[in-house]
Amino acid sequence: MIRNVHIWLPSYIARAIKGLFRLSPHGPIHIIFCLVDHFEPKWNRPPYEVQRRRVDVWVEGYPKIAGKHSDSNGYHPRHTWFYPIEEYEPEFLDKLSKLCKDGYGEIEIHLHHDNDTPEGLKGKLEEGKRLFSEHGVLGRYENKVVYAFIHGNWALDNSRKDGRWCGVNNELQILRETGCYADFTLPSAPSDTQTRKINSIYYAVDDPLKPKSHNTGIDVRVRRGIKPSIDPLIGDLMIIQGPLCLDWRARKKRFLPGIENGSISSDRPVTPRRVDLWVRQHIHVKGRPDWIFVVFVNRKGAHLTIEKGPTSGTLSEL
């Protein structure tokens, strides 16, 4: 049996049936690829020189690779480093921020924590915002610092069954209050942190007394003429999910399909077939079916994707 598939398979089947009757959008289709890099220079706790090298390979190599590619508007691809605030190193942020200023990337917030409290979480996020802002990264909206977020160990809103790697049931509210405009943690299958709702862009409504409030939510819809903001009548936090589906051509056992969850690594590179699966999940804002969002994730030894070559191949495929 596929681990924890019972969480999301009913939604997957329902979406597949609904998709049989979906009308194709008129006109050109716009595909927005969003790379979420769980960037951890301190992964496996190596010596500092190894950590520095993991940053330097990006600083030295990425502009050469990205400079060979451009999108339909002529822009070079921008890499998004979700940097763990608990692993902050001024030297590393200085180097990455230079890439951002040169137009090659963005830095957003990534957090690992365990057995935390609402007060402790808020303090960590505010301190992370302050430190990152000193390097000129993170965005601003209405003169306030705003950020995108991913949760370490996927345990957003205390969503693990055993309560590890979080501890805060009102995490979505705290993220909103501290300036988070969207979470990009999902999908997390086959982890038990995976939500019932899949392949969606939606607002989650936080129940501060219960975990995993983002298990369901309200689909984001086009609202012309209204400025972008968090609407308390809609929800607490926007969740932007990557693709999640069954892959019958990547079977791990004779009769069981594999899981396609948009995760890339040096041993699981981007291929045309995978890109096709991602696009076919048709993740979009309601009212704009011609804009498809594809969030794919680099989780496993992020430095390896440039040291061993797949980054160039990834950009070529996209």
C-alpha positions as CSV (number, residue, x, y, z in Angstrom):
1,M,0.0,0.0,0.0
2,I,1.2,3.5,-0.7
3,R,1.9,5.2,2.6
4,N,-0.8,7.7,3.8
5,V,-2.5,7.7,0.4
6,H,-5.9,7.5,2.2
7,I,-5.4,11.2,3.1
8,W,-5.5,12.6,-0.4
9,L,-6.6,9.8,-2.8
10,P,-10.3,10.6,-2.5
11,S,-9.6,14.2,-3.5
12,Y,-7.4,13.0,-6.3
13,I,-10.1,10.8,-7.7
14,A,-12.8,13.5,-7.4
15,R,-10.5,16.0,-9.3
16,A,-9.8,13.4,-12.0
17,I,-13.5,12.8,-12.6
18,K,-14.2,16.6,-12.7
19,G,-11.4,17.1,-15.1
20,L,-13.1,14.8,-17.7
21,F,-15.7,17.5,-18.1
22,R,-13.4,20.6,-17.9
23,L,-13.4,22.8,-21.0
24,S,-10.0,23.8,-22.4
25,P,-9.2,27.5,-21.9
26,H,-9.4,29.7,-25.0
27,G,-6.2,31.4,-26.2
28,P,-2.6,30.7,-25.1
29,I,-1.8,28.9,-21.9
30,H,0.6,30.7,-19.5
31,I,2.7,28.4,-17.3
32,I,4.4,29.9,-14.2
33,F,7.1,27.7,-12.8
34,C,8.0,28.3,-9.2
35,L,11.1,26.6,-7.7
36,V,11.0,26.2,-3.9
37,D,14.5,25.4,-2.8
38,H,14.8,24.1,0.8
39,F,18.3,25.5,0.9
40,E,20.3,24.2,3.9
41,P,24.0,24.9,3.7
42,K,24.3,23.3,7.2
43,W,22.6,20.0,6.1
44,N,24.2,17.1,7.9
45,R,26.2,19.5,10.0
46,P,29.5,19.6,8.0
47,P,32.5,21.8,8.8
48,Y,32.1,25.5,8.1
49,E,34.2,25.4,5.0
50,V,31.9,22.8,3.5
51,Q,28.9,25.0,4.3
52,R,30.6,28.0,2.6
53,R,31.4,25.9,-0.5
54,R,27.7,25.0,-0.7
55,V,26.9,28.6,-1.0
56,D,29.8,29.5,-3.2
57,V,28.9,27.0,-5.9
58,W,25.6,28.8,-6.4
59,V,27.2,32.3,-6.4
60,E,29.8,31.2,-8.9
61,G,27.8,28.8,-11.1
62,Y,24.2,29.9,-11.2
63,P,24.6,33.2,-13.2
64,K,26.5,31.2,-15.9
65,I,23.7,28.6,-16.1
66,A,20.7,31.0,-15.8
67,G,22.3,33.4,-18.3
68,K,21.8,30.8,-21.0
69,H,18.0,30.7,-20.6
70,S,15.2,33.2,-20.7
71,D,11.4,33.0,-20.5
72,S,8.8,34.4,-23.1
73,N,9.4,37.9,-21.7
74,G,13.2,37.7,-22.0
75,Y,13.8,37.3,-18.2
76,H,16.4,34.9,-16.9
77,P,15.1,32.3,-14.4
78,R,15.2,33.4,-10.8
79,H,16.0,30.8,-8.2
80,T,14.2,31.0,-4.8
81,W,16.3,30.1,-1.8
82,F,14.1,29.4,1.3
83,Y,16.8,29.9,3.9
84,P,16.3,28.5,7.4
85,I,16.2,31.4,9.8
86,E,17.5,29.2,12.7
87,E,20.7,28.6,10.6
88,Y,21.4,32.3,9.8
89,E,24.9,33.1,8.8
90,P,25.7,36.7,7.7
91,E,28.4,35.7,5.2
92,F,26.0,33.4,3.4
93,L,23.1,35.9,3.2
94,D,25.5,38.5,2.0
95,K,26.6,36.3,-0.9
96,L,23.1,35.1,-1.9
97,S,21.7,38.7,-1.6
98,K,24.2,39.8,-4.2
99,L,22.7,37.2,-6.6
100,C,19.3,38.6,-5.8
101,K,20.3,42.2,-6.5
102,D,21.8,41.0,-9.8
103,G,18.4,39.6,-10.8
104,Y,19.1,35.9,-10.4
105,G,17.0,35.0,-7.4
106,E,15.0,35.7,-4.3
107,I,15.4,34.7,-0.6
108,E,12.4,33.7,1.5
109,I,11.8,32.2,5.0
110,H,12.2,28.6,6.0
111,L,11.9,27.4,9.6
112,H,12.5,24.2,11.5
113,H,11.2,24.2,15.1
114,D,9.9,21.7,17.6
115,N,7.8,21.8,20.8
116,D,7.3,25.5,20.2
117,T,4.8,28.0,21.6
118,P,2.9,30.8,19.9
119,E,5.1,33.4,21.6
120,G,8.3,31.5,20.7
121,L,7.3,31.1,17.1
122,K,6.4,34.8,16.7
123,G,9.7,35.8,18.2
124,K,11.6,33.6,15.8
125,L,9.8,34.9,12.7
126,E,10.2,38.6,13.7
127,E,13.9,38.1,14.4
128,G,14.3,36.3,11.1
129,K,12.6,39.1,9.2
130,R,14.9,41.6,10.9
131,L,18.1,39.7,10.1
132,F,17.1,39.0,6.5
133,S,16.0,42.6,5.9
134,E,19.5,43.8,6.9
135,H,20.7,42.1,3.8
136,G,18.1,43.8,1.6
137,V,16.1,40.7,0.9
138,L,12.4,40.0,1.5
139,G,9.6,42.1,-0.1
140,R,7.7,45.0,1.2
141,Y,4.0,45.8,0.9
142,E,2.4,49.0,2.3
143,N,5.7,49.7,4.0
144,K,5.8,46.4,5.9
145,V,8.1,43.4,5.4
146,V,6.3,40.5,3.7
147,Y,7.6,37.0,3.0
148,A,6.8,33.6,1.6
149,F,7.2,30.6,3.9
150,I,8.0,26.9,4.0
151,H,7.9,24.7,7.1
152,G,10.7,22.4,7.9
153,N,9.8,18.7,8.1
154,W,6.4,19.8,6.4
155,A,4.8,20.1,9.8
156,L,2.9,23.3,9.1
157,D,0.3,24.2,11.7
158,N,1.3,21.2,13.9
159,S,0.2,18.8,11.3
160,R,2.2,15.7,12.3
161,K,0.2,13.1,14.1
162,D,2.8,12.8,16.8
163,G,3.0,16.6,17.3
164,R,6.7,16.8,16.5
165,W,8.5,19.5,14.6
166,C,6.0,22.3,15.4
167,G,3.8,22.4,18.5
168,V,1.8,25.5,17.5
169,N,-1.9,25.0,16.5
170,N,-2.4,28.7,15.5
171,E,0.6,28.8,13.3
172,L,-1.3,30.1,10.2
173,Q,-2.6,33.1,12.2
174,I,0.9,33.9,13.4
175,L,2.4,33.6,9.9
176,R,-0.3,36.1,8.7
177,E,0.3,38.5,11.5
178,T,4.1,38.6,10.9
179,G,3.7,39.3,7.2
180,C,3.5,36.0,5.4
181,Y,1.6,36.3,2.2
182,A,1.7,32.6,1.1
183,D,2.9,29.2,2.2
184,F,4.7,26.9,-0.3
185,T,5.3,23.8,1.9
186,L,2.9,21.4,0.1
187,P,2.7,18.8,-1.2
188,S,4.3,16.6,1.5
189,A,3.1,13.1,0.5
190,P,3.8,10.4,1.6
191,S,4.2,12.2,4.9
192,D,1.2,12.2,7.3
193,T,1.4,16.0,7.1
194,Q,-0.1,15.9,3.6
195,T,-3.5,17.6,3.4
196,R,-6.8,16.3,2.0
197,K,-7.0,19.3,-0.4
198,I,-4.5,18.9,-3.2
199,N,-3.4,20.6,-6.4
200,S,-4.9,23.9,-5.3
201,I,-4.3,27.6,-4.5
202,Y,-6.6,28.4,-1.6
203,Y,-7.1,30.2,1.7
204,A,-6.9,28.2,4.9
205,V,-9.0,29.3,7.9
206,D,-7.1,28.7,11.1
207,D,-8.7,27.0,14.1
208,P,-6.3,28.0,16.9
209,L,-7.4,25.1,19.0
210,K,-6.8,22.4,16.4
211,P,-3.8,21.3,14.3
212,K,-3.7,21.1,10.5
213,S,-6.3,23.8,9.8
214,H,-5.0,23.9,6.2
215,N,-6.4,20.4,5.5
216,T,-9.2,22.1,3.7
217,G,-9.8,25.7,2.5
218,I,-11.5,28.1,0.1
219,D,-10.2,28.3,-3.4
220,V,-8.6,31.7,-4.4
221,R,-10.7,33.4,-7.1
222,V,-10.0,36.3,-9.4
223,R,-11.4,39.5,-7.9
224,R,-10.9,42.3,-10.4
225,G,-10.4,45.8,-9.0
226,I,-9.6,44.8,-5.5
227,K,-6.1,45.3,-4.2
228,P,-4.2,42.2,-3.0
229,S,-4.5,41.7,0.7
230,I,-5.4,39.1,3.3
231,D,-9.2,39.2,3.6
232,P,-10.3,38.0,7.1
233,L,-13.7,37.1,5.6
234,I,-12.0,34.6,3.3
235,G,-9.2,33.0,5.3
236,D,-6.0,33.4,7.3
237,L,-3.3,32.3,4.9
238,M,-2.9,31.6,1.2
239,I,-1.6,28.1,0.5
240,I,0.0,27.5,-2.9
241,Q,0.5,23.8,-3.5
242,G,2.7,22.0,-6.0
243,P,1.5,19.0,-8.0
244,L,0.5,15.7,-6.5
245,C,-0.6,12.7,-8.5
246,L,-0.2,9.0,-9.2
247,D,2.5,8.1,-11.7
248,W,1.7,4.7,-13.3
249,R,4.9,4.8,-15.3
250,A,7.1,5.0,-12.2
251,R,5.9,1.9,-10.3
252,K,7.9,0.9,-7.3
253,K,6.0,-2.4,-7.1
254,R,4.4,-4.4,-9.9
255,F,0.8,-3.3,-9.3
256,L,1.3,0.0,-7.4
257,P,2.0,3.4,-9.0
258,G,4.6,5.8,-7.8
259,I,3.8,9.2,-6.4
260,E,4.7,12.4,-8.3
261,N,5.0,15.2,-5.8
262,G,7.1,17.7,-7.7
263,S,10.3,16.9,-5.8
264,I,13.6,17.2,-7.7
265,S,17.1,16.1,-6.7
266,S,20.3,15.0,-8.3
267,D,18.9,11.5,-8.6
268,R,15.4,12.6,-9.6
269,P,15.8,15.3,-12.2
270,V,13.3,17.1,-14.3
271,T,12.1,15.2,-17.4
272,P,9.6,16.1,-20.1
273,R,7.3,13.4,-18.8
274,R,7.4,14.8,-15.3
275,V,6.8,18.4,-16.5
276,D,3.7,17.1,-18.4
277,L,2.3,15.5,-15.3
278,W,2.8,18.7,-13.3
279,V,1.1,20.8,-15.9
280,R,-1.8,18.4,-16.3
281,Q,-2.8,18.9,-12.6
282,H,-3.9,22.4,-13.8
283,I,-3.2,24.3,-10.6
284,H,-4.7,27.8,-11.0
285,V,-6.6,30.6,-9.5
286,K,-10.3,30.2,-10.2
287,G,-11.4,32.5,-13.0
288,R,-8.0,32.2,-14.8
289,P,-7.7,28.7,-16.1
290,D,-5.2,29.9,-18.7
291,W,-2.6,30.6,-16.0
292,I,-1.2,27.3,-14.6
293,F,1.1,27.4,-11.6
294,V,3.7,24.7,-11.2
295,V,5.5,24.7,-7.8
296,F,8.4,22.2,-7.8
297,V,10.7,21.6,-4.9
298,N,14.3,20.9,-4.3
299,R,14.5,19.2,-0.9
300,K,17.4,16.8,-0.9
301,G,20.9,18.2,-0.6
302,A,20.1,21.4,-2.5
303,H,23.7,22.2,-3.2
304,L,24.0,19.0,-5.2
305,T,21.6,20.2,-8.0
306,I,24.3,22.7,-9.2
307,E,27.4,20.8,-8.2
308,K,26.4,17.7,-10.1
309,G,24.8,19.4,-13.1
310,P,21.0,18.9,-13.0
311,T,20.3,22.6,-12.6
312,S,21.2,23.4,-16.2
313,G,19.2,20.4,-17.4
314,T,16.2,21.5,-15.3
315,L,16.2,25.0,-16.9
316,S,16.6,23.5,-20.4
317,E,13.6,21.2,-19.9
318,L,11.4,24.0,-18.6
